Amino acid sequence: MTIGSLQTIVEHIRGEYMESPGLRLTAWQIQRLWNLDPSDCDVAVRALLDARFLREERDGTFARNGRI
């Protein structure tokens, strides 16, 4: 994945979470929703976690961080 495509994917994921603040998805669901391969999904989710936009819940889902 190129830097540009990573940014595009991250923007799409961020936008979806902004539109639906209560959204909680597993990595597999994120992968399916945006048609990502597992490694690209991991990179995108990690970028959103590192930016503290997403947080990982105990049940393995990813939710928007409440402070954002």
C-alpha positions in Angstrom: 0.0 0.0 0.0 1.3 3.4 -0.9 1.2 6.4 1.5 -1.4 8.1 -0.6 -3.7 5.0 -0.6 -3.2 4.6 3.2 -4.3 8.2 3.7 -7.3 7.6 1.5 -8.3 4.5 3.4 -7.8 6.1 6.8 -9.9 9.1 5.7 -12.7 6.8 4.6 -12.7 4.9 7.8 -12.5 8.1 9.9 -15.4 9.6 7.9 -17.6 6.6 8.6 -16.8 6.7 12.3 -17.5 10.5 12.3 -20.9 9.9 10.7 -21.8 7.1 13.1 -20.3 7.9 16.5 -21.5 4.7 18.1 -20.0 2.5 15.4 -18.1 -0.5 16.7 -16.4 -2.8 14.2 -14.0 -5.7 14.4 -10.9 -5.7 12.2 -12.6 -8.3 10.1 -15.6 -6.1 9.6 -13.4 -3.1 8.7 -11.5 -5.3 6.2 -14.8 -6.4 4.6 -16.5 -3.0 4.6 -13.6 -1.3 2.8 -12.4 -4.4 0.8 -8.9 -4.4 2.4 -6.5 -7.2 2.6 -5.6 -8.1 6.2 -2.2 -6.3 6.3 -3.6 -3.1 4.8 -6.4 -3.3 7.4 -3.9 -3.7 10.2 -1.9 -0.7 9.0 -5.0 1.5 8.7 -6.4 0.5 12.1 -3.0 1.0 13.7 -2.7 4.5 12.2 -6.1 5.4 13.7 -5.2 3.9 17.0 -1.9 5.7 17.1 -3.7 9.0 16.3 -6.0 8.2 19.2 -9.0 8.5 16.9 -10.0 4.8 17.6 -9.7 2.7 20.7 -9.9 -1.0 21.0 -12.6 -2.4 23.2 -12.3 -5.5 25.3 -14.6 -7.4 22.9 -12.1 -6.8 20.1 -14.1 -4.1 18.4 -12.8 -0.7 17.4 -14.8 2.4 18.5 -14.3 6.1 18.1 -12.4 7.6 21.0 -14.9 9.7 23.0 -12.5 12.6 23.3 -12.4 13.3 19.5 
